[in-house]
Structure formats: C-alpha cells, structure tokens
Amino acid sequence: MKILIVIPAIGLVYGGTSKLVLELAQALGDRALQIDVVTTDANGATNLDVPLCTWQQEKSYRIQYFPRWRLSEYKFSYPLTAWLFQHLRDYDLVHTISLFTYPVAIAHWLCQLYKIPYIVNPQGMLDPWALNYKGFKKKAYYTLIERPILRKASVIQMLSQAEADGIRPLSLPAPLKIIPNGVHRQDFDPLPDSELFYQAFPELRGKSLILFLGRIDPKKGLDLLAPAFAQIHAEFPNTHLVVAGPDNTGFLPTAQSYFEQSGVLEAVTFAGMLTGTLKHAALAAVDLYVAPSYSEGFSLSILEGMAAGLPCVFTTGCNFPEAAIAQAAKVVEIDADEIAQAMRRQFAYPEAAKALGERARHLIFQHYTWDQIAGTLHQAYLDILDRKKHALSSQPVS
C-alpha cells in the first residue's frame, strides 16, 4: 500500500502539527506501509535549510521538500504543484494534514481529478473558534474552496469526539472518524534527568515550576493565563511560569504585556522553542502543566504533559473531555478564575496532584501511543480502499 502524506510545512515554528506528522509517518512505516511525505521548506519568515526536490530517506518513510514562494502565508509552490501533477497517481491513497493552505488544496483537487481517495485531517481548523478567528477571510475561503473539497473526502479525520461534535453544524456528508494524536512511550519511560533543563536555565533551580508548552499565539489563551498565574504567584510566591514555544507571528510582545499588566512578568521565563531531550528534561523538572487555549484540535503537548506524569490543567477548548472523564486531568471552562482555581488545588494538595499525574500517565500509555494510532489508521486506509474496489467492481460493464 502506497500512502502519500501532504502537509504544507513542518518547520518547528508551526508547533505540534509539524512534529506529529513525522512521528505518524514513522509509526505507519513501521507497519510495512510505503509512506511518502511531501511538504514545503517554509519555516515562518525563513526557509528550512534542507535539500529540495529530492527524496530524503528516514527510518521507515521518505520525505521531500519543495521551495515555496516566501511572500505568501498560503505556501504557494510551483515545483510541488508540478510534482503532484506528475506523481499523485503513483499512490493508492492521499492523507492531508491541515486546511486553508495551497499545497493541501491542490492535492485535494488532483485527487478528485485522478479519482484517488483522500483523508483530510483538519487539525482543529474547523473548530468554531478557529473558523471565527479572522472570520470574514476564512469563511469566504471555506465556502469557495474547503467545503467542496471536504464534501468529497473519503474520511474526515477527527482528533476527538469534541472536535467531531463541533463540526457537525457544517453538515458535511463525508464520514467522520475519530483517530487522535499520540506519543512514543519510549520518549517518556523514563524521562531524562531534569538536571539537563537546570543547566540551560540555572536561575530556575529551587522554584515550583508551571509549564506552558505551545506556540505564542492568540488562540493559546496567554491573556487568560497571565491573570490566573498572578493569583497563584500571590498565594505561592515560589512559583515560576515557563512559557516554552515558538513565536512565528510576532505575538511575543503582546503576550509579554499580559504578564506585565498582571504584575508577574519577573516570575515568567519565555524559554523559546524546547525540543528533543531538553523538552523532556523540562517535563521532568516542572510541577504542573497548563494549557489555557481557546481552541485546539487535539494538543500534542497535552499528551506529552500527561505522558510525563504531570498534573495537568487545561480548558474545554482543548477538546479532550476524555481526560476529565478518566479523572486524569483538571478540565475547566475558558475562564481565568477557573484556570487559577484548578492550578491552586494542585499546589495546595500535592498528594492529590501526584495521583492525578499518575492517572494521566496511565491513560496516555493505555490509549494514546503512536503504535495504537497507526494501527487504527492503517485499518481506515484498508476500509477506504476496499470501498473503492467494491464501487469499481459494481459498476456496469459498457
């Protein structure tokens, strides 16, 4: 089975989506599927320093980068377009990641032209909050381009039941299938020594650390986290907030102003993008994970915080009610006071917080590893191709 994954960009400035596609490709390739990934060299305002227009062999998949026109947020790429025209028919099925971007749109149109089935993974971009953000431009694009594409998808991959419920008012006829993101257990069992993190940030030794792990972006709720953390810091003066994530839209000064207005900027470290061993060492060092987002598809960083055994506080906008049902995280409304109250309980009752983290770790390893996700997705591919084969065999012979 030959599967093509199309994603507009995998630069780290784009956050968890960039990481997850490569982990997913690896997990699918480990199942003896032929997995190819095509993308652009976009990395925010810069371009990735990678070989272009040639296959790069990874452990169990291949990836090819194409140059994009740097002046466009939609990541136009003539070389990628030409390659898709020439090679899309080499694949049994196409799996796209993201929406509202040129590489994905052109892949969908060619799938329709060549009658190749395709799965669409919107990554939360059809969530009501996400659609309303920059609403006029986005809704026009959705009506003219995305909706006709989505209607003809073989499957629309939803990352959670909450995401599926959120897009039902769009009345799309394509079937919805819930297949979440995952983690590699070996990355968290065990975690590296926290000393690696303290070597990079020695001023944080001895602090009670709270971790925000995500892009510096309006939808991430830093305007809510600032007053919530101010309440916690007033009650627990040894607390310190680590904001770890890339700023690919220039939102950092605004985010910093939230904490300055709340009077706690000196108790916040903007650590930039943490990756690999350093990120996992940070997870080993901190005491509490928080995600105050207005909107998420299914946050990879939340899975990472839970897999690390941390007590986690996040909002209903993160679309993970299953964590609350399993009593594996504190899920609160999108409100600064509720976020603060949930965070306060973790510091006031440390034994209960530890038990919460243990339940979180158990839930993730039981249900949200890439091995499990790849198995579910592999079966979805087989089902789609079986339906295509049945449909072709049932057509009348002329």
Buried (B, 14 or more C-beta within 10 A) or exposed (E): BEBBBBBBBBBBBBBBBBBBBBBBBBBBBBBEBBBBBBBBBBBBEEBBEBEEEEEEEBEBBBBBBBBBEEEEEBBBBEBBBEBBEEBBEEBBBBBBBBBBBBBBBBBBBBBEEEEBBBBBBBBBBBBEBBBEBEEEEBBEBBEEBBBEBBEBBBBBBBBBBBBBEBBEEBEBEBEBBBBBBBBBBEBBEEBBBBEBBBEEBEEBEEBBBBBBBBBBBBBBBBBBBBBBBBBBBEEBEEBBBBBBBBBBBEBBEBBBBBBBEBEBBEBBBBBEBBEEBBBBBBBBBBBBBBBBBBBBBBBBBBBBBBBBBBBBBBBBBBBBBBBBEBEBBBBBEBBBEBBBBBBBBBBEEEEEBBEBBEBBBBBBBEEBBBEBBBBEBBEBBEBBBEEBEEEEEEEEEE
